[in-house]
Amino acid sequence: MNTLVLYAWFPIVVYLFIRFPPQRALVISFVTAWLFLPLAEFKLPGLPVEYNKMSATYLAVLLATCLYNVDRFKVFRFHWFDIPIVVYCLCPFASSMTNGLGAYDGFSSTIGQTMGWGVPYFLGRIYLNNFSGLRQLAIGIFYGGLLYAPLCLFETATHVNLHGLIYRFTAGAADIRYGAYRPSVFLQNGLVLGTWMMFATLMGVVLWRTKTIKQIRNIPISWIVGFLLVTFILVRATGAYSLLAAGLIIVITAQWYRTGFLLWFIIGGMFIYLYLGVIGDFPGQEIIDFLTNFFDPERLQSLGFRFMNEEVLSAKARQRILFGWGGFGRNMLYKEGGYVITITDSLWIIAFGINGLVGLVSVFTALLLPVLGFWYFYPPASWSHPNIVIAAAIAAGLAMYALDCVLNAFPNPIYTLAGGGLTGVLLTRESQGFPARQPLVRQVR
């Protein structure tokens, strides 16, 4: 059944581009695939990457663009804003070659990284490069969270995993948090679900406050957003609670006080964390000792274990500091007999270990440069239209995802798609019709 669903999804995406306007078709394709398709993947002859729900979506969107909207490719004009994502996509080749893994491994790894990160960014650049496209994305994310809400409540009440029920296999063991079942629905685990519901709830609040959506089927949007917020809380992804709170505070304080100080503060904190982690001077034990004054030491064991792992993994990564160790688990530490003795929990330590400092800097720059660029060229004082506020909220959500990547490692292509869309908006500001700073480039007409 899983194979049949993934094969059938390809023509369905092509049909969506026939049935709907391109921006809406793109958003529907991405959100539906991410939320509802199986987690299975398999190899296809002649395809250098695994065929799964997202690679099927990317390939189908590219085919539909070639068939029905080929002029869309002409929208793309390379800019220095695109350098970080290009560097990150090409990094695996340098990592493989500097570690003697061969050109074939380098080529296949590069294709895989390009498919996972470069393609969704590129599609965002060419399709969501205006405020209308970002509004479509925000609405799609919100509706995706709304469709997921009853499924989350079902799993919480019944302890039945819908992915296992429908697709006949589960991604992991049952997840119990605070004495209750934590749902995952069709996603990898409860942490991935929590981050998704965080983004959907953030979009719901902003769409409500900007009056972009006033009601759904005669139900006031305020009630619907309240329902979504309650569901988000019941998902029990406590880390995502902080992300949502920070995202909301960033947007609200920017509107009220015309400042983006909190956003800049959080991003600055991320860079300090990464810098200390890379040089091996992160005060992990000192932080644990301080927190024991306020929390139960047993609850801090997981955090202490994470800090210890990152310290030893960072030390090994510094042995190949420029391009890392490449694939095949060479970034890990092993004991006699070949047993792994370390765990890579966060994207930053994975990127640093596999692709080195070049990979680490490029991936976080690719995530955060669109955020910094948007908030610089569209400061809160220029938020004279709801569309700008919605785009700013997407940027805040992308920043929260980057913050989550400092602690976890769950790639989500919809955030990468959003980053490409934000970059496209920045590069065509002259034609957007909203006040902003001096354009970076003139739009090619």
N, C-alpha and C positions, 0 to 999 in steps of 0.2 A: 504493500500500500504506500509506503514512504517513497519508493522509487516512482510509482505512478503519479503521486501528488507533485513531486518535483519536476517530472517530465511535463505534466499538464500545465504547470505554472508558466512555463515559457510562452506558449501561445496565448495564455490568458493575459499576460502583460502586454503582448503585442496588440491584442484586442482592446485593452484599456486605452491605448494610444489612438485607436480608431474611434472609440466611443466618447472619450472625454478630451477637453483641452489639455495640451501637453503638460503644463505645470501640475494640474490636478491628477493626471494619469501617473506622473512620476511619484507624487506624494502617496497616492493610493497604493501603488506598486510596492514602494519601500515599506510603508507602515504595515500593510497586510502581510507581506512576506516575513518581516521581522517578528510580528506578533503571533502568526497563526500557522506558519509552515513548520514541518518537522525539523528536528535538529540533526537528521541523518545527512550523510555526505558519502560520495563515492567517486571513483575515478571514471572518466570517459576517455575513450581512445582519442589521442590527438589533443587533448586538453591538458595543459601543464599544471592546472590547479584542481583542487577538489570541487566537484559539482555539488553545491548545496543550495539552500534557499536564497542566499544573497548573491552568489555568483550566477545563479540562474536568472535572478532579477537584473543584475548588471548587464549580462549578455543580451537578454531580451530587450532591455531599454535601448542599448546601443543598436541592435538590429532594427527596432521600431524607428529610431532616429534616422538611420540610413534609408529606410523604406519610405517614411512619410514626412520627415522633417529634416532633411539633410542640411538645409541652410543653417540649422541650429549650430552646427559645428563651426561655422564662420564667426559666431559670436565670440568664440574664445580668442583672446589675445594674450600671449604670455607676458607676465609682469613679475617684477622681483618679489611680489607677495607670494607667488607660486613656488619660489625656490625651496622653502622648507619641505613641502610635501614631495617635491621632485627628488630632493636629496634623500629623504627617508625611504622613498620607493627604490632608489638605486643603491642604497647602502648595503643590502644583502650581497650584492655582487662583489663589492670591495671586501666585505667580511669573509666571504668564501675564498676569494683569491689570496688574501693575506694569511689565511690559515691553511692553505694548501688543499682545500676541499674541491677544487676544480671548477672549470667554467660552467659545466652543466649544472652543478649544484647552485652556483651563483646565479645562473640564468633562471632556473626554476624558482629559486627563492625570491628573486626580484619580481618575477611574474606574480607570484603569490602575494607579495607585499603590495604590489601595484594594484592588484585586483581588490584587496581588502581595504586599502586606504586611498590610493590614487584615483580609482574609477568613481567612487561615490563623491569625492571632492570635485572631480572634473564635471560630473553630471550636475552637481550643485552650481558650479560656475556657469554652465551654459543654460540651465533651465530656471534656476531660482535667483537670477541676478538682478532682481528688482524687488521693490517692497511688496508688490502683489504676490510674487512667488513666496516670499518669506511668510506672508500672511496665510497663504495656502498651507505652508508647512506647519505653522502654529496650529491652525484649525485641524489639520490631519493628525498631529500629535495629540491634541486634546480629545478628538473623537476616538482615537485609538485607545487612550486611557479610559475613556468612558465605556467603550465596548468591553474592556478588560475588567472593569470594576465588578460586575456580577460574577464573572468567572473567578476572580480572586475571593469573593465572599463564599462562593460555592466550595472552593477547595479548603478554605479556612473552616467551614462548617462540617464538611464531610471527610476531610483528610484524604481525598481522592485526587491524584494528580491527573489532570486532563490530558496531558501529553501521553502519559502511560496508558490511559483509558482508550484514547483514539488511535494513537500511533503504535501502541503495543510495546513501547520501551520508555524508560525514564532516564534522564540525564544524570541523576545522582540519588543518594539516599534521602529519605524523608527528613525534613528540616524542622526541628522544634526550637522555638525561641520563646522565652518567658512563659514556659508551660503550655504553649499553644502551637498549632501547626502553622508554619510559614509557607504560603503558596508560592508557586513558580509558574503555573499555567503552562504555556508553551515555550518558556524561556529557559535559560541554562540553570538558573537557581534563583533563590529569593533575593539575593543581592542585585542581580541584573534586573529583576522585576521592580525592586525598590527604586533603583535609579531611573527606570522608565516612568514609573508612576510619579516620581518627583518632577520630571520634566513635563509630563502631561498635566499635573496639578498646577505647576507654575504657569503653563500656557493658559489653563482654564481661568485662573485668577486674572491674568492680564487681559484676556479676551472679554471677561466680565467687566472689569474696571474701565476698559476703553469703549465698552458698549458695542464692540464688534459683533457679538452674539447676544441677543437680549432674551431669547427663549428658544426652547427645543420642544416641539410638539405641545405648545401652550404651557410648558413648564418653565417658570422663571429660571434664568441661567444661574442666579445666586443659589437656588436650591440644588441644582445639578452640580455646581462646583463644591458645595458643601458635602454632598454625597460622595464626590470624588475624593475630597480631603479625608473624610472618615474612612473610606476604603484604603487610602494610602497609609493611614495610621495603622490600620488592622493588618497591613502587609508585614509589619514588624521589622522593617529594615531600618534600624535605628540610625545608622550612618546617614541614610538618605534624609532623615528628619532634619539633620543639621544642614544638609545641602539645600533643601527646600527653604528653610528659614533664612539662610544666607542669601539665596537668590531673590526671595521676596523683599528682604531688607534692602538689598542693593537697588532694586527697581524702585521701591517706594521712597527711599531716601533721596534717590536721584530726582524723582518727580517733585518731592516736597522742598528739598534744599538745594537742588540744582548742582549736585556734586556726585562724582563717582568715586569718592575716597575709599569706601569699603571695598569696591572691586579692585582698585589698584593695590590696596593693603593685602588682600587675599592673594593676588597674583604675586606680589612681592614676597609674601611668606612662602609660597610654593617654590620660588626660585631659590630662596635661602635654604629651604629644606633639601632641595635637590643638590645644591652646591655643597652643603655639608655632607650629604650622603656620598657624593662622588669623591670628595677628598678624604673621606674616612674619618671625619671629625664630628659626626652627628652625636649629640649628647643623649643617647638613648637611655642609658642607665640612670643618668641624672633626672631625666623626665619621669621614669618609672618611680624613682625614690620620692620625687615630689608628689606624684599622684597618689602614692600610698597613704598620704595624709588625708585624702578625701574619699578614696574608693577602697573597696575590699581587695586585698592583694591577689586573691584567686582570680578576680575578674580582670586583673592586669597581666595575667600570665600570657595571654594570647598576644597582647601588644608587645610585651617584652621579648617573646619568641620571634615576633616579626622583626623587631629592631636588631636582634642578634643575627638572624638570617641575612638581613640586608647588609650588615656590617661585614660578614665574611664573604658574601657574594660580591660586594663592592670591591673588597680587597682583591679578589680574583679577577674581576673585570679590569682593574687598573693594570694588570699584567698585559692586557691587550687594549690599552685605553682608547686608541683612536677608532678602530673599527670592530672591536670586540672579538669574541670567540667563534662567531658563526653558529650554525645549527647543530643538530644531533646531541643536544644536551651538554655541549662542551663548556657552557657557562656555569654549570652546576658543580658542586663538590661531592665526592664519592668516598666511601670507605672501602676497605679491602673486601673484595668479592663483587664490587661493582654496584653496591647499594647507595642510592642517593641519600645524602644526609642534610640537604637543604631544600627549602620550599620557596618558590618565587611567587609571591602574592601580588605584587604591584607591577604596573606597566613600566614604571621607570627603571626598576632593577632588571626587568627582562630586556628592555631596549638597551640598557647600558651593558649588560652582559653579552648579549648576542651581537649587537651592532655598534657597541662602543659609544664614546662620547659624541661622535658625529650623529649616530642614530638617536641618542637620548635628546640632544639639543634640537634636532630637526623635528622629531615627533611632537615635542611639547611646544615648539615654536609654531608648527603647523596648526596645533589646536588653539593656541592663544593669540597668535598674530591677528586673525580676523576679529577677535574680541577687542584687543587693544586698538586696532585700527578703527573699528566702528565707534567705540566710545571716545576716541580722540577726534575723529572727523564729524561725528554726530554727538557732541556733548549734550548733557541734559537741557541746557538752555535752548537748544534747537528743537526740542520735542514738541513741536506745534501740531502734530498730527498723530492719531492713534497708530498708524502704520509704523512710524518711527519707534514708538514705545514697544510695539510688538517685536520689532527687529532687535531692539535693545534687550528685551527679555530673553530672546533666543540667544543673544550673545552672553547674557548672564548664565543661562542654562548650560551653554558650552563651557564657560569657565568653571561651573560646578562639576561638570563631567571631567574636566582636566584635573580638578582637585581630587576627584574620586580615583583617577588614574595614578595619583601619587600613592594611594593606599591599596587599590585593587587593580585587576587586569582583565576587564571584560569589554573588549572592543565592541562598539555599537556604531554601525555605518550611518545611522541617521544623524548622529552628531557630526560626523565627517561631512555628510551632505549639507548640513547647516553651515559648517565652516566655509565650504565652497560657495554657498549662496551669499553669505555675508561678504566674502571677498569680492564676488561679482557685483554686489551693490556698491561697495566702496570704489571700484574701478569705473563705474558708470554713473557716478553721483551727479554729473552735470545734467543728465537726462531724467533724473528721478523726480524733479519738480518740488523738492523740499529744501529748506535752507540747510547749508552745510558749509564746511570750510572749503578752501580751494581744491578743485578736483585733482586727483593724482594723474589721470590721463583723460584725454578727450575720447568720447565714445566713437567708435568707428561706425559710420552710418552706411 
